[in-house]
């Protein structure tokens, strides 16, 4: 049998084997057997050395055509087998699209995040910008630039977790006020900002205290800002969070970074100002601290305190949530009990 006839026989037998194959693994085995270095085509071509110089190119070309035909046949048959396997899988995994789907429970923001979002949305609408800063803060920004030099007795009220002598877990979001004051260009307009975030203090956890809680601080610096501007802003915020029927009052207080300083009370939720056990028969409940920014704070940030002034305030969203919803233990917010948290619909409505 001539070499050409041997190649023809290999081709015909190979194509027949390919067409009879019913699985991809066997098909791949046939491909390797026919086209591999140890396959029949390679073995047959070893006899090409015995051909005349005129016959060698013709037989070599014929062998290449056979390789191409087998490769094409393998590819075509593989596609058919893959299509058949896919159709079989689709038939076995058919889904009845007319059946009702499984209900999916829709989540919602945590109640404290709802309060924060409500406050932030309000101040964005009033032209404030929202700034965030590091929770691991420098003593310089957390205390010193807030008019709390080292060994100042007021630091005792904000005992915190120290990483080193100069690095600590921030006790308030006020450091962002100092950072913003340093960078702001007052020739382009006033500085109006709020800074929400988590703060840390070395408190013992109890129904009204936590070593970790949330805070939203606000700052407005410009020329000719007065206490009346502060009160109007706080009334707007209180009514936005609690409702139009609520009013606020300002009581003199002390904070190192504001002068004068005030404690802010809101109408008692339980008695609406008539007096009850909840508000100790005063008709008011304390909700936040505020005041006019101390000139020292402005001067340390490089701002001319004789030209510019303004107000600052600090809001505790955790306390706002407790007061708004009558929650008597702050720890309930952090236990991740879905039964408790599901009581508060989105946006605090």
Phi and psi in degrees as a GROMACS rama.xvg file:
@    title "Ramachandran Plot"
@    xaxis  label "Phi"
@    yaxis  label "Psi"
@TYPE xy
-69.065  163.149  UNK-2
-63.4527  -37.5473  UNK-3
-62.7975  -41.6955  UNK-4
-65.8192  -37.5155  UNK-5
-61.2044  -43.6705  UNK-6
-64.7124  -39.6593  UNK-7
-62.763  -41.9497  UNK-8
-64.4317  -41.8434  UNK-9
-60.7769  -41.9317  UNK-10
-62.0918  -50.634  UNK-11
-62.5038  -43.9692  UNK-12
-65.8983  -40.0412  UNK-13
-64.5134  -44.3861  UNK-14
-64.8855  -36.2421  UNK-15
-65.841  -43.6686  UNK-16
-62.0542  -39.4116  UNK-17
-61.948  -46.4128  UNK-18
-67.2528  -26.9214  UNK-19
-84.8525  -9.91858  UNK-20
-73.8939  137.601  UNK-21
-116.505  2.82541  UNK-22
-142.439  154.559  UNK-23
-67.9872  -34.4981  UNK-24
-64.1304  -44.7264  UNK-25
-66.5337  -39.1964  UNK-26
-60.6754  -41.8695  UNK-27
-66.3314  -34.9752  UNK-28
-63.6834  -40.3631  UNK-29
-64.4628  -42.1973  UNK-30
-60.1181  -46.0152  UNK-31
-64.5219  -40.2952  UNK-32
-63.913  -44.8986  UNK-33
-76.5768  -39.2164  UNK-34
-103.158  -5.02234  UNK-35
-73.2097  170.158  UNK-36
-64.9627  -23.5727  UNK-37
-104.075  14.6828  UNK-38
-80.3496  173.76  UNK-39
-66.3672  -31.3576  UNK-40
-67.0499  -45.8944  UNK-41
-61.7213  -41.1751  UNK-42
-64.4719  -40.9514  UNK-43
-66.088  -35.8933  UNK-44
-71.1437  -12.3208  UNK-45
-63.5887  -22.9638  UNK-46
-81.4645  -0.535712  UNK-47
-65.5692  -20.6143  UNK-48
-67.9975  -20.8995  UNK-49
-86.6526  -5.21325  UNK-50
-84.5211  162.057  UNK-51
-72.3047  158.835  UNK-52
-56.9966  -30.5122  UNK-53
-74.2257  -32.6362  UNK-54
-80.0819  -27.5339  UNK-55
-59.0156  -47.6081  UNK-56
-62.5272  -39.3945  UNK-57
-64.8124  -44.9892  UNK-58
-68.1642  -38.6609  UNK-59
-61.1193  -42.2293  UNK-60
-65.4189  -39.981  UNK-61
-64.3481  -38.7237  UNK-62
-63.4884  -38.8211  UNK-63
-65.1987  -38.2381  UNK-64
-64.6085  -38.5496  UNK-65
-64.8054  -43.0204  UNK-66
-57.3623  -45.4236  UNK-67
-63.4893  -40.1872  UNK-68
-65.4069  -42.4559  UNK-69
-66.5669  -42.2973  UNK-70
-60.9638  -43.9427  UNK-71
-65.4966  -40.8833  UNK-72
-64.3011  -40.0988  UNK-73
-62.6678  -45.2681  UNK-74
-62.5627  -44.6107  UNK-75
-62.7272  -44.1593  UNK-76
-70.9807  -33.5766  UNK-77
-62.3421  -41.9284  UNK-78
-61.7119  -41.2214  UNK-79
-64.2596  -43.5055  UNK-80
-65.4734  -38.971  UNK-81
-66.1159  -40.7921  UNK-82
-62.7489  -41.4993  UNK-83
-65.1769  -40.7008  UNK-84
-65.6669  -40.0061  UNK-85
-65.1842  -43.817  UNK-86
-62.4052  -39.4127  UNK-87
-64.4934  -40.8378  UNK-88
-66.0994  -43.0661  UNK-89
-62.5562  -37.5329  UNK-90
-68.5147  -37.0426  UNK-91
-78.9808  -22.9393  UNK-92
-109.407  26.8193  UNK-93
-59.3675  135.083  UNK-94
-107.185  134.033  UNK-95
-82.9795  99.4121  UNK-96
-71.4203  -8.64213  UNK-97
-83.753  -12.1321  UNK-98
-73.8837  143.933  UNK-99
-66.2946  142.529  UNK-100
-75.4856  166.136  UNK-101
-76.964  132.511  UNK-102
-63.9931  139.421  UNK-103
-111.821  124.32  UNK-104
-75.827  126.112  UNK-105
-89.6611  127.279  UNK-106
-80.1948  -175.841  UNK-107
-155.271  160.482  UNK-108
-62.6143  148.784  UNK-109
-57.6987  147.623  UNK-110
-56.542  -37.2135  UNK-111
-68.6958  -38.5617  UNK-112
-65.3902  -32.9495  UNK-113
-61.3301  -43.9826  UNK-114
-64.3053  -44.4837  UNK-115
-60.1034  -45.9627  UNK-116
-61.8103  -38.021  UNK-117
-65.0604  -42.2379  UNK-118
-66.3616  -47.2487  UNK-119
-62.6982  -43.1223  UNK-120
-60.7674  -39.8407  UNK-121
-61.1054  -48.7367  UNK-122
-74.5213  -27.8602  UNK-123
-61.7421  -39.9623  UNK-124
-67.747  -19.5795  UNK-125
-95.7167  8.34466  UNK-126
90.5138  11.1956  UNK-127
-83.201  154.506  UNK-128
-103.742  154.866  UNK-129
-105.461  123.02  UNK-130
-120.762  142.869  UNK-131
-127.208  151.51  UNK-132
-140.331  -177.544  UNK-133
-72.0265  142.752  UNK-134
-80.7646  -27.4404  UNK-135
-92.2436  110.042  UNK-136
-120.929  161.85  UNK-137
-82.8501  144.136  UNK-138
-57.2013  -35.3015  UNK-139
-54.7949  -48.1599  UNK-140
-82.5264  -35.9138  UNK-141
-71.0622  -37.2103  UNK-142
-120.985  -58.994  UNK-143
-59.9987  -45.8203  UNK-144
-78.4037  -3.50368  UNK-145
-99.5993  21.5232  UNK-146
67.6415  33.1498  UNK-147
-123.37  77.6891  UNK-148
-64.6632  167.468  UNK-149
-58.4779  141.63  UNK-150
70.3431  10.4143  UNK-151
-68.503  131.419  UNK-152
-61.1425  -26.6118  UNK-153
-67.2974  -16.0976  UNK-154
-64.4821  -25.9169  UNK-155
-60.9029  -27.358  UNK-156
-74.379  -13.2815  UNK-157
-126.792  42.0325  UNK-158
-57.5809  132.727  UNK-159
-136.747  -169.083  UNK-160
-98.6816  118.303  UNK-161
-96.9788  135.4  UNK-162
-86.2757  -42.139  UNK-163
-148.844  -172.637  UNK-164
-64.266  -27.0688  UNK-165
-113.914  -3.7743  UNK-166
-122.218  134.526  UNK-167
-149.861  167.813  UNK-168
-80.179  124.76  UNK-169
-58.4663  141.67  UNK-170
-95.0917  -8.39329  UNK-171
-160.851  165.109  UNK-172
-90.1955  7.87352  UNK-173
-57.288  -31.1736  UNK-174
-51.8827  -29.9017  UNK-175
-67.8848  -24.9893  UNK-176
-65.5043  -47.1395  UNK-177
-62.9254  -43.0398  UNK-178
-64.3344  -40.5272  UNK-179
-68.8705  -39.6119  UNK-180
-62.0206  -38.2782  UNK-181
-63.4146  -36.9681  UNK-182
-95.3702  -20.3007  UNK-183
-71.6269  139.22  UNK-184
-100.137  102.47  UNK-185
-72.5671  -11.7094  UNK-186
-69.4869  -16.4906  UNK-187
-98.9181  2.22941  UNK-188
131.411  177.137  UNK-189
-71.2247  164.127  UNK-190
-100.227  118.049  UNK-191
-130.349  113.281  UNK-192
-146.338  152.515  UNK-193
-127.352  147.879  UNK-194
-133.963  99.364  UNK-195
-86.625  151.979  UNK-196
170.074  179.917  UNK-197
-95.9169  139.674  UNK-198
-129.324  164.792  UNK-199
-134.034  138.382  UNK-200
-145.062  150.124  UNK-201
-83.3107  62.2387  UNK-202
-95.9172  153.849  UNK-203
-83.2162  126.365  UNK-204
-63.8638  129.525  UNK-205
-150.848  -175.115  UNK-206
-57.7805  -23.7241  UNK-207
-119.9  0.746604  UNK-208
-131.892  151.573  UNK-209
-148.245  146.889  UNK-210
-71.0532  -13.839  UNK-211
-139.541  127.651  UNK-212
-152.672  -179.584  UNK-213
-107.047  155.278  UNK-214
-149.53  144.735  UNK-215
-126.042  115.148  UNK-216
-106.303  144.119  UNK-217
-123.97  151.526  UNK-218
-147.19  133.757  UNK-219
-135.18  114.852  UNK-220
-124.457  127.59  UNK-221
-165.908  -176.544  UNK-222
-81.1587  143.11  UNK-223
64.0699  31.9563  UNK-224
-84.1157  134.729  UNK-225
-122.327  172.775  UNK-226
-63.9976  -28.0808  UNK-227
-63.3075  -37.6937  UNK-228
-63.6455  -39.8782  UNK-229
-62.8243  -47.6784  UNK-230
-63.634  -41.771  UNK-231
-61.5896  -39.3897  UNK-232
-64.517  -44.2175  UNK-233
-68.2464  -36.3759  UNK-234
-62.6774  -43.7153  UNK-235
-60.2174  -43.4457  UNK-236
-66.3917  -45.7553  UNK-237
-61.0023  -42.9802  UNK-238
-71.6617  -30.2617  UNK-239
-68.1541  -38.3895  UNK-240
-82.1588  -44.8749  UNK-241
-103.795  -24.8008  UNK-242
127.545  159.073  UNK-243
-67.3614  -18.9195  UNK-244
-79.2247  -6.22054  UNK-245
-95.6639  143.186  UNK-246
-122.217  170.738  UNK-247
-127.789  161.209  UNK-248
-136.187  152.566  UNK-249
-110.962  131.232  UNK-250
-117.629  137.609  UNK-251
-57.4175  140.437  UNK-252
-151.346  -166.796  UNK-253
-138.308  126.743  UNK-254
-137.034  137.69  UNK-255
-61.3539  -27.5404  UNK-256
-96.3386  -0.4971  UNK-257
-132.474  150.182  UNK-258
-160.458  110.414  UNK-259
-75.383  160.888  UNK-260
-115.966  151.314  UNK-261
-139.333  148.867  UNK-262
-95.0295  139.8  UNK-263
-109.72  124.825  UNK-264
-109.555  150.757  UNK-265
-122.08  154.03  UNK-266
-51.4246  134.624  UNK-267
-59.8212  132.002  UNK-268
-72.892  -27.7996  UNK-269
-79.3128  -41.0481  UNK-270
-116.359  -2.34624  UNK-271
53.4787  41.5694  UNK-272
93.7944  -2.75628  UNK-273
-80.876  -23.061  UNK-274
104.74  126.414  UNK-275
-157.694  -179.398  UNK-276
-65.645  -32.981  UNK-277
-62.0321  -43.9342  UNK-278
-98.2656  12.1018  UNK-279
58.0436  35.6482  UNK-280
62.1322  28.2972  UNK-281
-100.656  -21.6021  UNK-282
85.063  0.649909  UNK-283
-132.77  152.387  UNK-284
-130.51  130.326  UNK-285
-69.3167  133.986  UNK-286
-126.949  -26.9344  UNK-287
-164.966  171.428  UNK-288
-117.333  150.976  UNK-289
-158.933  -178.582  UNK-290
162.08  178.045  UNK-291
-85.5472  132.474  UNK-292
-58.3797  130.826  UNK-293
-64.7263  136.655  UNK-294
-54.8234  -32.9558  UNK-295
-61.7262  -37.8036  UNK-296
-62.6154  -42.3231  UNK-297
-67.5  -45.4292  UNK-298
-62.4536  -41.8672  UNK-299
-64.9831  -25.0576  UNK-300
-90.8413  2.30067  UNK-301
83.4016  21.3  UNK-302
-105.019  135.339  UNK-303
-70.5811  104.704  UNK-304
-72.6557  -14.9765  UNK-305
-80.9232  -20.0679  UNK-306
-102.149  -38.5268  UNK-307
-114.093  150.742  UNK-308
-156.435  -179.604  UNK-309
169.567  -168.646  UNK-310
-126.207  160.403  UNK-311
-138.788  153.929  UNK-312
-149.541  154.77  UNK-313
-129.044  123.665  UNK-314
-112.007  136.456  UNK-315
-101.608  99.4042  UNK-316
-56.7646  -32.8182  UNK-317
-60.8457  -45.6936  UNK-318
-68.1613  -39.2422  UNK-319
-58.7021  -43.2122  UNK-320
-65.3899  -41.1717  UNK-321
-60.1558  -45.5646  UNK-322
-70.1827  -42.3302  UNK-323
-64.9414  -37.8179  UNK-324
-108.85  4.35896  UNK-325
69.8639  31.7027  UNK-326
-84.0023  127.328  UNK-327
-100.279  2.07864  UNK-328
-141.473  112.864  UNK-329
-61.5773  -25.1309  UNK-330
-66.5734  -21.5938  UNK-331
-61.1311  -28.9967  UNK-332
-69.8741  -20.8569  UNK-333
-110.26  4.26268  UNK-334
-87.8538  -6.48  UNK-335
58.0217  35.1647  UNK-336
-85.4431  107.9  UNK-337
-61.3638  -31.8314  UNK-338
-61.8053  -38.1513  UNK-339
-72.7613  -46.9772  UNK-340
-69.3662  -27.8048  UNK-341
-70.622  -7.92068  UNK-342
-70.7714  -19.4112  UNK-343
-106.153  107.341  UNK-344
-72.7614  165.423  UNK-345
-55.8931  138.656  UNK-346
68.0284  16.073  UNK-347
70.2704  20.8231  UNK-348
